[in-house]
Amino acid sequence: MSQLPPTDHIETLCLQAGWRPGNGEPHVMPIYQSTTFHYDSSEQMARLFDLAEPGFFYTRLGNPTLDYVEKKIAALEGGIGAMLTSSGQAASFLAVFNLLGAGDHLVASSAIYGGTFNLFAVTMKRMGIETTFVPPSASADEIAAAFRPNTRALFAESVTNPSLEVADFAKLSTVAHAHGVPLVIDNTFPTPALCRPFEHGADIVVHSTTKYMDGHAQTTGGVIVDSGRFDWKASGKYPGLTEPDPSYHGLVYTDAFGPSAYIVKARAQLMRDLGTAQTPLAAYVLNLGLETLPLRMERHVRNALAVAEFLENHPRVAWVNHPGLPSSPYHALAQKYMPRGTCGVVSFGVKGGRAAATKLMDSMRLGAILTHVADARTCLLHPASTTHRQLTDEQLAAAGIPADLIRLSVGIEHIDDILADLAQALEKSAQ
Ligand SMILES: *Cc1c(COP(=O)(O)O)cnc(C)c1O
């Protein structure tokens, strides 16, 4: 293994962090397509099982290929460690379930991805975990009022999918820390190329790597990143981290692993028992996407801003939402926390409501109708009839998603072709 010269530049880390070939080793990160690993003595194997020594023994719990990609993503976010998961949903669930159990309480922004909303509001409720949702516009006092003595985390998205609201990190982290709980941020939309939540007070970051990180719509995946900065002992609210784990012969994570306690427990306990592991092949594909992430994000941001400006000046368009537009109520927060841009997603409503929206969608030729977002190719979706269809009208409104909202994920094709496609589809939406 060769050392990476010290750098904080995301462009360099995306290509050079993680796999560091030594003399005569492959230039490109290899795939360890093996479920298990050889040891000469059962004694050493026992030490691995006891977490007394680091090493790989079974791919559900760790694999060199995954490890290289986890190290790269931890470096990108400025964290102490990371764990890949089979999907973004698995990452959000494990990130939160690593802190809460039956009888505990979560405070979450109401403007979050539909799948995450359902996970918290319905599925985790069945496990005895209650969630109180607060709108992203809520004041610090209003968020604080949602906290209970048994609240164990505050969860929000850095840029919300699909309503594109930008997190007020100072407000969120102040409230969370005043209550002795960590701030968990889903950073899927900006990616660390545009925003690093740990620099703004977040403690844990999750991603759906299915989106921009892969960027080519080829692998589902997720990741949890630990800043290593939250003081679990001082908080006194996390016996799962600071008291003996009966499933590990009484091991105390904070004593044994110090600042890495959270991410080690996520792997040793939750990944062991719930098994939502990413595969080595998926991690390999994800890594290819990560190599060009900063370049792609730069182009996504530039194209999205051009599309947003075009739509804002188009007579067929009722409204446009993109945090890069000065007309956005989130423009100032975007400038503060994401000066290089927020993401490549633009949402808008076409005049003529639902019917015109459908007509426009069906008339796009370059842009594809997909249950996907954050892909290199331009794609679009009508959330109210697809990803968010399990939400009631009130829940839709709380999530900041009008029924006529079209979510346009602007790709990295030539901008003239994207604008021409939109222009012809907007014209047809009037017919
Ligand atoms: C897609 C998405 C998820 C869920 O990720 P999957 O990989 O589809 O499971 C979570 N959060 C955000 C912001 C997303 O866009």
The ligand as a MOL file (V3000), in Angstrom:
LIG
                    3D

  0  0  0     0  0            999 V3000
M  V30 BEGIN CTAB
M  V30 COUNTS 15 15 0 0 0
M  V30 BEGIN ATOM
M  V30 1 C -33.4110 7.4920 -3.2430 0
M  V30 2 C -33.2180 8.1050 -1.9260 0
M  V30 3 C -33.1840 7.3250 -0.7650 0
M  V30 4 C -33.3880 5.8340 -0.7910 0
M  V30 5 O -32.3170 5.2240 -1.4410 0
M  V30 6 P -32.4330 3.8070 -2.2060 0
M  V30 7 O -31.0350 3.6000 -2.6560 0
M  V30 8 O -33.4150 3.9670 -3.3030 0
M  V30 9 O -32.8790 2.8130 -1.1870 0
M  V30 10 C -32.9630 7.9700 0.4410 0
M  V30 11 N -32.8050 9.3120 0.5040 0
M  V30 12 C -32.8360 10.0920 -0.5880 0
M  V30 13 C -32.6510 11.5640 -0.4590 0
M  V30 14 C -33.0500 9.5230 -1.8400 0
M  V30 15 O -33.0920 10.3110 -2.9310 0
M  V30 END ATOM
M  V30 BEGIN BOND
M  V30 1 1 1 2
M  V30 2 1 2 3
M  V30 3 2 2 14
M  V30 4 1 3 4
M  V30 5 2 3 10
M  V30 6 1 4 5
M  V30 7 1 5 6
M  V30 8 2 6 7
M  V30 9 1 6 8
M  V30 10 1 6 9
M  V30 11 1 10 11
M  V30 12 2 11 12
M  V30 13 1 12 13
M  V30 14 1 12 14
M  V30 15 1 14 15
M  V30 END BOND
M  V30 END CTAB
M  END
